[in-house]
């Protein structure tokens, strides 16, 4: 078994993390949060989403946030776009990297964006073609790759087929998501080789939610196949407004703690990520779920008290 020597983390806290928060967060706090994340060594920070403000009111200030954040040298700030209207808004704000999203579950896609999978792909094809014409980097998300919140069956073949279509339309990278956190390592072992027959290794990422505590185990299973791009969220923030019961993404601190303990490089300062998490925790009305964040904060408090 040869594990990757270097792993790329795509930070989800500012978009996938905050979109699931019920209490509206001040635009200035979002900007400060992203600026803190920009100081950590992260090279990919998904900043916001240019969806309809009616769909996700929390991200209605997408343009204001994106134009105000301090863009750190060497850091890319992808934004989620649902259609050509969202793409135009994103480009107007200066975005040079975008993400489009569909799913492997028909029922989830219907509930999420009121389209079939094929209809969603047709919509995103125009966006991707426009983006590639503009020299914009494009990521494609495949949600519900390990199970649907609405009971319909999702097979590896279904995930591979959607992934193939996204690549063919021009996506530069694919992120395969366990949206509701039901996956287990044996599923990762089954799906990954099938995906790698279609998706080049350097263009494959995984997006694990930790709803049932299996995210790190799934991430380790993917590492064993050579996968070296993973999504995570500072403090473990996140969830999906359209997936009942889905809780946060795997915590960035948890991923960093594990990878650093295994001698795998990321280029990211875990203490600076904790500082960003500590800031956003002070803004929110609840604690963060990242186990490494909780443990390190507690240890620091004990040391300060002794």
GIWO-V221588 format. One record per helix or strand of 2 or more residues. SS is the DSSP state (helix for helix, strand for strand). FROM is the first residue (numbers start at 0). LEN is the number of residues. If there is no record, write none. Layout:
<<SS:FROM:LEN> <SS:FROM:LEN>>
This chain:
<<strand:7:4> <helix:12:8> <helix:26:11> <strand:43:2> <strand:47:2> <helix:56:3> <helix:61:7> <strand:78:2> <helix:83:9> <strand:96:7> <helix:105:8> <helix:116:17> <strand:136:7> <helix:155:14> <strand:172:6> <helix:184:12> <helix:200:3> <strand:203:6> <helix:214:9> <strand:228:5> <helix:233:3> <helix:251:10> <helix:269:14> <helix:290:15>>
